[in-house]
């Protein structure tokens, strides 16, 4: 254990010295990369309501596209292009503002679209935009079941929905139920390892399961989803009575992932076993950069400590991951662990291209705000 951490600290020092030689790109450069990558997807999918076909056909209000729209709305906040807003509205209208598998679904992935539906309602309060998502969450709040979130991706998919509804309605029943469900995932189901300050993706990876090198399996993107959830909840509900819990866990995670960054600026898909499908990976990297940049922007993380990692992470993605046409490379395909969605290369196409872009746009939106 001590050897591993000594190695991590040494790597962090090398990373720090290397990053000090880099500079944060100017705002225009950051925005240009965001626009380029977003234009690629909008041109590829001119009709946002058309079904997505990979190994099977799925409606485009599935979680992968919903994560993209989270990123698009973040881009819209810093570049209020009417085309971006209309693209999001057209997506919602194409699905009649509905959720995949209906408005009685308790499944977090199906709720993710509600994040953008609520954002669009806040821009133009049309009741149909939030009817289905509010109905689904109201059913959950009215029940006694709190153990639905048995995989950590669910926290990012659903927690911001509960938080947004709490603000929208002025009713804390949503934020309180969100906290109960989050704590069930963290403590009752035991998916958070306080010793390493990282999360096992689900019960399949609890000890005695290990990576090939004998370490616990901590999946990069999965932990990135948790960071994104915590960031969004703290941003939406800055005065929440459980803010300290979210903040402390967020800071613990940030401290844990910082020394795990690769020298080239990316993070591996496996956080504690760099030899298990090791290599550059964009989606997890983007979520870590998003969380770090947000923390610096909000005065929660030490700028001197985290800015080198932010700079190196963003520059790595923007220069090594973005193709000339806007295609985003090094994105791991869907799955739940390091071996899934492989191979991950500059030219490999994941089964879904949208969620990786959503993560990249979230990162860019915070990097853009850095001073």
C-alpha positions as CSV (number, residue, x, y, z in Angstrom):
1,X,0.0,0.0,0.0
2,X,2.8,2.5,1.0
3,X,4.7,1.6,-2.2
4,X,1.7,2.4,-4.3
5,X,1.2,5.8,-2.8
6,X,4.8,6.7,-3.0
7,X,4.7,5.9,-6.7
8,X,1.5,8.0,-7.0
9,X,3.2,10.9,-5.3
10,X,6.2,10.7,-7.5
11,X,4.0,10.6,-10.6
12,X,2.2,13.6,-9.3
13,X,5.4,15.6,-8.9
14,X,6.5,14.7,-12.4
15,X,3.0,15.7,-13.6
16,X,3.2,19.0,-11.7
17,X,6.6,19.9,-13.2
18,X,5.4,19.0,-16.7
19,X,2.1,20.9,-16.4
20,X,3.9,24.0,-15.2
21,X,5.5,24.1,-18.6
22,X,2.1,24.3,-20.2
23,X,-0.3,27.2,-20.2
24,X,-4.1,27.4,-20.0
25,X,-5.4,28.1,-23.5
26,X,-7.3,31.3,-23.9
27,X,-11.1,31.3,-23.8
28,X,-11.5,31.5,-27.5
29,X,-9.4,28.4,-28.0
30,X,-11.4,26.5,-25.4
31,X,-14.7,27.6,-26.9
32,X,-13.5,26.8,-30.5
33,X,-12.8,23.2,-29.4
34,X,-16.2,22.9,-27.8
35,X,-18.0,24.3,-30.9
36,X,-16.0,22.1,-33.2
37,X,-16.8,18.9,-31.4
38,X,-20.4,19.9,-30.9
39,X,-20.9,20.8,-34.6
40,X,-19.7,17.3,-35.5
41,X,-22.5,15.6,-33.6
42,X,-25.2,18.1,-34.7
43,X,-24.3,17.6,-38.3
44,X,-24.2,13.8,-37.9
45,X,-27.6,13.8,-36.2
46,X,-29.6,16.6,-37.9
47,X,-32.8,15.1,-36.6
48,X,-32.4,14.8,-32.8
49,X,-35.4,12.7,-32.5
50,X,-34.3,9.8,-34.8
51,X,-33.7,6.5,-33.1
52,X,-30.2,5.4,-32.3
53,X,-29.1,2.1,-33.8
54,X,-26.1,0.2,-32.5
55,X,-26.5,-3.4,-31.5
56,X,-30.2,-2.7,-31.4
57,X,-32.5,0.3,-32.0
58,X,-33.1,2.7,-29.1
59,X,-35.0,5.9,-28.7
60,X,-32.8,9.0,-28.6
61,X,-34.0,10.0,-25.1
62,X,-31.8,7.3,-23.7
63,X,-29.1,8.2,-21.1
64,X,-26.2,8.5,-23.6
65,X,-28.0,11.3,-25.5
66,X,-29.3,12.9,-22.3
67,X,-25.7,13.3,-21.1
68,X,-24.8,15.0,-24.4
69,X,-27.6,17.5,-23.8
70,X,-26.2,18.2,-20.3
71,X,-23.0,19.3,-22.1
72,X,-24.9,21.2,-24.8
73,X,-26.8,23.2,-22.2
74,X,-23.5,24.0,-20.5
75,X,-22.1,25.2,-23.9
76,X,-25.3,27.2,-24.4
77,X,-24.6,29.0,-21.1
78,X,-21.4,30.4,-22.4
79,X,-22.3,30.7,-26.1
80,X,-26.0,31.5,-26.4
81,X,-26.4,30.2,-30.0
82,X,-30.1,29.9,-30.8
83,X,-29.3,26.8,-32.8
84,X,-28.2,25.0,-29.7
85,X,-31.3,25.9,-27.8
86,X,-33.5,24.8,-30.7
87,X,-31.7,21.5,-31.0
88,X,-32.4,20.8,-27.4
89,X,-36.1,21.8,-27.8
90,X,-36.5,19.7,-30.9
91,X,-35.1,16.7,-29.0
92,X,-37.6,17.2,-26.2
93,X,-40.5,17.7,-28.5
94,X,-39.6,14.7,-30.6
95,X,-40.2,12.6,-27.5
96,X,-43.2,14.6,-26.3
97,X,-41.0,15.5,-23.3
98,X,-41.3,11.9,-22.2
99,X,-38.9,9.4,-20.6
100,X,-37.6,6.2,-22.0
101,X,-39.9,3.4,-20.7
102,X,-42.6,5.9,-19.5
103,X,-43.3,8.2,-16.7
104,X,-43.5,5.5,-14.1
105,X,-40.0,4.3,-14.5
106,X,-37.8,4.3,-11.4
107,X,-34.6,3.6,-13.4
108,X,-32.1,6.4,-13.1
109,X,-30.9,6.2,-16.7
110,X,-34.4,7.0,-17.9
111,X,-34.5,10.1,-15.7
112,X,-31.4,11.7,-17.1
113,X,-33.3,13.4,-19.9
114,X,-35.2,15.3,-17.2
115,X,-32.1,17.4,-16.5
116,X,-32.4,19.1,-19.8
117,X,-36.2,19.1,-19.8
118,X,-36.1,21.1,-16.5
119,X,-33.5,23.4,-17.9
120,X,-35.6,24.2,-20.9
121,X,-38.7,24.6,-18.7
122,X,-36.7,27.2,-16.7
123,X,-36.0,29.1,-20.0
124,X,-39.6,28.9,-21.1
125,X,-42.0,27.5,-18.5
126,X,-44.3,25.2,-20.6
127,X,-45.9,22.6,-18.3
128,X,-45.6,19.7,-20.7
129,X,-41.8,20.0,-20.5
130,X,-41.6,18.7,-16.9
131,X,-44.9,16.8,-16.5
132,X,-43.4,13.3,-17.1
133,X,-40.2,13.8,-15.2
134,X,-42.0,15.3,-12.3
135,X,-44.6,12.5,-12.3
136,X,-41.9,9.9,-12.3
137,X,-40.0,11.5,-9.4
138,X,-43.1,12.2,-7.4
139,X,-43.9,8.4,-7.5
140,X,-40.5,7.7,-6.2
141,X,-40.8,10.3,-3.4
142,X,-44.2,8.9,-2.4
143,X,-42.8,5.4,-2.0
144,X,-40.7,4.0,0.8
145,X,-38.1,2.4,-1.5
146,X,-34.7,4.1,-1.5
147,X,-32.3,1.5,-2.9
148,X,-32.9,2.0,-6.6
149,X,-29.4,3.5,-7.2
150,X,-27.4,0.3,-6.9
151,X,-24.7,1.4,-9.4
152,X,-22.8,4.6,-9.2
153,X,-23.6,5.9,-12.6
154,X,-27.1,6.4,-11.4
155,X,-26.0,9.3,-9.1
156,X,-25.1,11.5,-12.1
157,X,-28.1,10.4,-14.1
158,X,-30.7,11.2,-11.4
159,X,-29.4,13.3,-8.5
160,X,-29.4,16.6,-10.4
161,X,-33.1,15.9,-11.4
162,X,-34.1,15.7,-7.8
163,X,-32.1,18.8,-6.9
164,X,-33.5,20.8,-9.8
165,X,-37.1,19.8,-8.8
166,X,-36.4,20.9,-5.3
167,X,-35.4,24.4,-6.5
168,X,-38.2,24.5,-9.0
169,X,-41.0,23.6,-6.6
170,X,-39.5,25.0,-3.4
171,X,-40.1,21.6,-1.8
172,X,-37.3,19.9,0.1
173,X,-39.0,16.5,-0.2
174,X,-37.0,16.1,-3.4
175,X,-33.6,17.0,-2.1
176,X,-34.2,15.0,1.1
177,X,-35.2,11.9,-0.8
178,X,-32.2,12.4,-3.0
179,X,-29.9,12.5,0.1
180,X,-31.5,9.3,1.5
181,X,-31.0,7.5,-1.8
182,X,-27.4,8.7,-2.1
183,X,-26.6,7.6,1.4
184,X,-28.1,4.2,0.7
185,X,-25.8,3.8,-2.3
186,X,-22.8,5.1,-0.4
187,X,-23.2,3.5,3.1
188,X,-25.9,0.9,3.1
189,X,-24.9,-0.7,-0.2
190,X,-21.3,0.1,0.7
191,X,-20.1,1.3,-2.8
192,X,-17.8,4.0,-1.4
193,X,-14.5,2.9,0.0
194,X,-13.5,5.6,2.5
195,X,-9.9,4.3,2.7
196,X,-9.2,5.0,-1.0
197,X,-11.9,7.7,-1.4
198,X,-13.2,6.0,-4.5
199,X,-16.3,4.1,-5.5
200,X,-16.8,0.5,-6.6
201,X,-19.1,0.7,-9.7
202,X,-21.6,-1.8,-8.2
203,X,-21.8,-4.8,-5.9
204,X,-20.0,-7.0,-8.5
205,X,-16.8,-5.2,-7.8
206,X,-16.8,-5.3,-4.0
207,X,-14.0,-7.2,-2.3
208,X,-12.8,-9.9,-2.8
209,X,-13.0,-8.8,-6.5
210,X,-9.7,-7.4,-7.6
211,X,-7.9,-6.1,-10.7
212,X,-5.1,-8.2,-12.3
213,X,-2.5,-6.4,-10.1
214,X,-4.5,-7.3,-7.0
215,X,-5.9,-3.8,-6.4
216,X,-9.6,-3.0,-6.0
217,X,-11.3,-2.1,-9.3
218,X,-12.1,1.6,-9.5
219,X,-13.5,2.4,-12.9
220,X,-12.5,5.9,-14.2
221,X,-15.8,7.0,-15.8
222,X,-17.9,5.6,-13.0
223,X,-16.0,7.7,-10.4
224,X,-16.3,10.6,-12.8
225,X,-20.1,10.2,-12.8
226,X,-20.1,10.5,-9.0
227,X,-17.9,13.7,-9.2
228,X,-20.3,15.2,-11.7
229,X,-23.3,14.4,-9.6
230,X,-21.7,16.0,-6.5
231,X,-20.7,19.1,-8.5
232,X,-24.1,19.6,-9.9
233,X,-25.9,19.1,-6.6
234,X,-23.7,21.5,-4.8
235,X,-24.1,24.0,-7.6
236,X,-27.9,23.6,-7.7
237,X,-28.4,23.5,-3.9
238,X,-25.6,25.5,-2.4
239,X,-27.5,25.9,0.9
240,X,-28.7,22.3,1.2
241,X,-28.5,21.0,4.8
242,X,-26.5,18.1,3.5
243,X,-24.0,20.3,1.7
244,X,-21.1,19.3,4.0
245,X,-21.6,15.6,3.2
246,X,-21.4,16.3,-0.5
247,X,-18.5,18.7,-0.2
248,X,-16.4,16.4,2.0
249,X,-16.9,13.4,-0.3
250,X,-16.1,15.6,-3.3
251,X,-12.9,16.9,-1.8
252,X,-11.8,13.4,-0.7
253,X,-12.3,12.1,-4.3
254,X,-10.5,15.0,-5.8
255,X,-7.5,14.4,-3.6
256,X,-7.7,10.7,-4.5
257,X,-7.8,11.1,-8.3
258,X,-5.2,13.9,-8.5
259,X,-2.1,11.7,-8.2
260,X,-3.6,9.1,-10.5
261,X,-3.4,11.3,-13.6
262,X,-1.1,10.0,-16.3
263,X,2.0,11.9,-17.3
264,X,0.3,12.7,-20.7
265,X,-2.6,14.3,-18.9
266,X,-5.3,11.6,-19.4
267,X,-6.5,9.1,-16.8
268,X,-6.6,5.4,-17.4
269,X,-9.9,3.5,-17.5
270,X,-8.7,1.6,-14.4
271,X,-7.6,4.0,-11.7
272,X,-5.6,1.6,-9.5
273,X,-4.3,-0.8,-12.2
274,X,-2.7,1.1,-15.1
275,X,-1.7,-2.1,-16.8
276,X,-5.4,-3.3,-17.1
277,X,-6.4,-1.9,-20.5
278,X,-4.1,1.1,-19.8
279,X,-4.1,4.1,-22.1
280,X,-5.6,7.4,-22.8
281,X,-9.4,7.7,-22.1
282,X,-11.4,10.8,-22.7
283,X,-14.7,10.5,-20.9
284,X,-13.3,9.8,-17.4
285,X,-10.6,12.4,-17.9
286,X,-13.2,15.0,-19.0
287,X,-15.3,14.4,-15.8
288,X,-12.2,14.7,-13.6
289,X,-11.2,17.9,-15.3
290,X,-14.8,19.2,-15.0
291,X,-14.8,18.5,-11.3
292,X,-11.4,20.0,-10.7
293,X,-12.1,23.2,-12.7
294,X,-15.4,23.7,-11.0
295,X,-13.7,23.4,-7.6
296,X,-11.1,26.0,-8.5
297,X,-13.7,28.3,-10.0
298,X,-15.8,28.1,-6.8
299,X,-12.8,28.5,-4.4
300,X,-13.2,25.0,-3.1
301,X,-9.9,23.5,-4.4
302,X,-6.4,25.0,-4.1
303,X,-5.5,26.6,-7.4
304,X,-1.8,25.9,-7.2
305,X,-2.4,22.2,-6.4
306,X,-5.1,21.5,-9.0
307,X,-4.5,23.9,-11.9
308,X,-1.6,22.0,-13.3
309,X,-3.7,18.8,-13.6
310,X,-6.6,20.8,-15.1
311,X,-4.3,22.4,-17.7
312,X,-2.6,19.2,-18.6
313,X,-5.9,17.3,-18.7
314,X,-7.7,19.7,-20.9
315,X,-4.7,20.3,-23.3
316,X,-4.4,16.5,-23.7
317,X,-8.0,16.0,-24.7
318,X,-8.1,19.1,-26.9
319,X,-4.9,18.4,-28.8
320,X,-4.6,14.6,-28.8
321,X,-8.3,13.6,-28.7
322,X,-10.1,16.1,-31.0
323,X,-9.9,15.3,-34.7
324,X,-9.9,18.1,-37.3
325,X,-13.5,17.3,-38.1
326,X,-14.6,17.4,-34.5
327,X,-14.7,13.7,-33.8
328,X,-13.6,12.9,-30.3
329,X,-11.1,10.1,-29.9
330,X,-10.1,7.9,-27.0
331,X,-13.7,7.6,-25.7
332,X,-14.4,4.2,-24.0
333,X,-17.6,2.6,-25.2
334,X,-20.4,1.9,-22.8
335,X,-20.0,-0.7,-20.1
336,X,-19.1,-0.9,-16.4
337,X,-15.4,-1.7,-16.1
338,X,-12.0,-1.3,-17.8
339,X,-12.4,-4.2,-20.2
340,X,-15.7,-2.9,-21.7
341,X,-15.9,-0.8,-24.8
342,X,-12.3,-1.7,-25.9
343,X,-10.2,-0.9,-27.8
344,X,-9.9,2.7,-26.9
345,X,-7.8,4.6,-29.5
346,X,-7.6,7.9,-31.3
347,X,-9.6,6.5,-34.2
348,X,-11.8,3.9,-32.5
349,X,-15.5,4.8,-32.5
350,X,-17.4,3.9,-29.3
351,X,-20.8,2.3,-29.6
352,X,-22.3,5.7,-28.7
353,X,-20.5,9.0,-29.5
354,X,-22.8,11.3,-27.6
355,X,-22.1,10.9,-23.9
356,X,-18.3,11.3,-24.4
357,X,-19.0,14.6,-26.0
358,X,-21.3,15.6,-23.2
359,X,-18.5,15.0,-20.7
360,X,-16.1,17.0,-22.8
361,X,-18.4,19.9,-23.1
362,X,-19.0,19.9,-19.3
363,X,-15.2,20.0,-18.8
364,X,-14.8,22.8,-21.4
365,X,-17.6,24.9,-19.8
366,X,-15.6,25.1,-16.5
367,X,-12.2,25.4,-18.1
368,X,-13.6,28.3,-20.1
369,X,-14.4,30.1,-16.8
370,X,-11.0,29.7,-15.3
371,X,-9.0,32.9,-14.8
